Amino acid sequence: MNRYGIDVWGGKRFDIRNGEVVVNHKSKPSIIDIVSRVREDGLSGPLLIRFPHLIESQISLMYDTFTEVQNEFKYKGGFNAVFPLKVNQYPGFVKNLVEKGKKYNYGLEAGSKAELLLAMTYNNANAPITVNGFKDNEMIVLGFLAAKMGQNITLTIEGINELESIVENIKNFDGVVPNIGLRIRLHSSGIGIWAKSGGINSKFGLTSLELITAIDILKKHNLLEYFTMIHFHIGSQIEDIAPLKKALREAGNIFAELKKMGANALRAINLGGGLAVEYSQNENRYHRNYSLKEYASDVIYLLQDISKRKDVKEPDIFIESGRYVAASHAVLVTPVLELFSKDYSEKALRLDKKNPPLVKELYDLYKDMNGKNALEFLHDGIDHMESLLTLFDLGYIDIEDRSNTEILVNLIIKKALYLLKDKNHNELLSIQDRVQERYLLNFSIFQSLPDNWGLGQNFPVMPLDRLDEKNQRSASLWDITCDSDGEISFDIKNPLFLHDVNLDEEDYFLGFFLVGAYQETMGMEHNLFAHPTELSVEISDEGYEIKNIIKSKSIIEILKNIEYNEGEIRSILYDKVKKSKLVAEDKKSRVCEMINTFLNDNSYLKTDIIQPNFFD
Ligand SMILES: *Cc1c(COP(=O)(O)O)cnc(C)c1O
């Protein structure tokens, strides 16, 4: 049975039972069952399903692992974590996160004024807030206001001008000052596609000279008592632990040096984010070369070692890992709308006496193919197709024979795959990319998997049922945008095999996993496809409960969001109906009603057929 790497990327969160993907928690519901229940209520199109228990388990794992390692090493500093809001700001996620994080005093990180206001609203009382990114005076004022409201906030300074802005604001807030952090610029850089966050040429952080200047300014204005944290972030999805260790050594020594310069209140090192998620769908190839336990051990061992050697107190540790906490909680379910080759049936052939010999030969290959010659005949069939297509380009064969060619080759492929079904995929792999089936999925890659489009990031994908049946179609996945980039093509190094299904008789759904980090707000409304319908599923010992369904935005809402005027759109459309001589007077209001129904519905495709009933 093909497990689609679920044991690699799933990390025991999901499992397979009776041929269906199940959520491995309490009553272990199957995802396809959840999907059927939601669709019974008339919600078609793609679904984003959130599992709050997976937010909770990631938070617990993070805190418990660090606490365990701290105890093991008898580490004296504390451990704190904040969730970076940029990773997922959706209420369906954030509200769950804040609730599940309460017992750990889990805080929030903000990188913009909007995120800071969000953090100030929803953060648990006393849980830390850290603020990174470029700040204007307003953002700094917001930081002071948060401090005034009694929030435990640290403003991380990215440049000397931000520090000057803090100094200027002090007189306005009667001595209530937010904690100050300094972002340090490291020589060691991150790796991978997000490497720009670290290194001497990175976008962020103070150089050694700027750090010295900052300490002078803090001293001069009696602010050293508020300087509590240094911060760095070497990039997202750190798959190799080595650069992190290097960064830690650098940061640990900077921490000790700053303390020696008189930074007495300095007590914390904030490591930023970067804990990697295992996205690999290949049992033989892991992307990440460390575990959370190893990460925690390296951090604690190195900071303890430096503290001992430099004779400073062991720092409190802050981490801002977001991807690691958020990725697994959301699953995107996409209905398969069509298999492109479904129309290639024998009935559609138009064979007559004048067919070119190669077409006749193709037909014979199809008819005479058996288990022994299948692979050979398949090769021959593909060669014949190429010759025939060339003949068409040169004007020697007509469009009917072009069609016969396409149909016959598809029939040959299907028959060969059936005859060879007991062979393993490797034997077929050499030809798989030439015989692939295209699956049309009801979703937008631009909206729901922007990192796949922009960065080539792979997300684990698999069918939600039939996992005990043979899957033999090499698949490329197409979304419903009319953009040629809206495709996940078949990759011979990472092949995806799906089932041959008859969609007239049965539904077929694919699940994309680990989509809970970064994909939602970064998704774009290309072709005006909006965020899919979302819901949360709370699983208990007895079953599960579907909560917080938020339907995908209607077409009129999408248009309003890009500043069209709803009234104007309606009045122009209705006016055109009224003026049309082609619509009978007594049908005009019905036509307007239908247009209204479309405006109020979302843009995803429907498979049910609506009957206009104009003439009843
Ligand atoms: C993006 C970012 C994070 C989160 O990174 P992950 O890879 O999602 O853990 C944390 N801190 C800062 C400063 C960031 O910019």
The ligand as a Gaussian input file, in Angstrom:
#p B3LYP/6-31G(d) Opt

LIG

0 1
 C        9.279000      35.207000      10.310000
 C        9.833000      35.383000      11.643000
 C        9.652000      34.406000      12.620000
 C        8.975000      33.086000      12.351000
 O        9.767000      32.209000      11.619000
 P        9.329000      30.667000      11.438000
 O       10.259000      30.142000      10.436000
 O        7.927000      30.675000      10.986000
 O        9.486000      29.999000      12.741000
 C       10.128000      34.654000      13.887000
 N       10.752000      35.815000      14.183000
 C       10.952000      36.771000      13.258000
 C       11.656000      38.013000      13.625000
 C       10.505000      36.592000      11.966000
 O       10.724000      37.534000      11.050000

